[in-house]
């Protein structure tokens, strides 16, 4: 999915601020897509607006905030060595412990630099180098878990139950009297076991195990 996001972000490369009193409507639209319609210029820092707008265009939720460091709470943290195109990278600006920062999409590494596809980089969307020593974090979109109905473990339980019920019905139809009672008793015990298994798998699903 982040590869798709990266491809969408690349479409904006070259979009730049307009010098003077006019403003680039494409950048103003990024603020609008981020939920900040009140911003009507291209001079307000817009790196976070760019990331939010690209995510929104891909049907994904960003942070809805204009401060770059807000993305440190977005998605899941990953190591730089595991980063892929489209992951979100966050850097400090001004001071490590301050509030200022920069955010963009991971575009690779080059020596001691991280290559960033981002907005508001020299007043435009570009791919630029940022020192690894300024990196605060790499974030990847958190993939939604399956619903209980789509959980693979629960699907396996359901399949077992259906197969067991079919087999029991076939066996009972071929028996008489006491033998049928024995098979029915065994089927009841098997059903209780499947209920216990399903309960355990629901518990595991709730803990994030598919």
Secondary structure, DSSP 8 states (H G I E B T S, - for coil): -HHHHHHHHHTTTT-B--SSS---HHHHHHHHHTT-TT---S-S--HHHHHHHHHHHTT------SSGGGGGGSSEEE-GGG--TT-EEEEE-S-TTSS-EEEEEEEEEETTEEEEEESSSSSB-EEEEEEGGGEEEEEE-------GGG-HHHHHHHHHHHHHHHHHHHHHHT--HHHHHHHHHHHHHHHHHHHHHHHHHHHHHHTT--
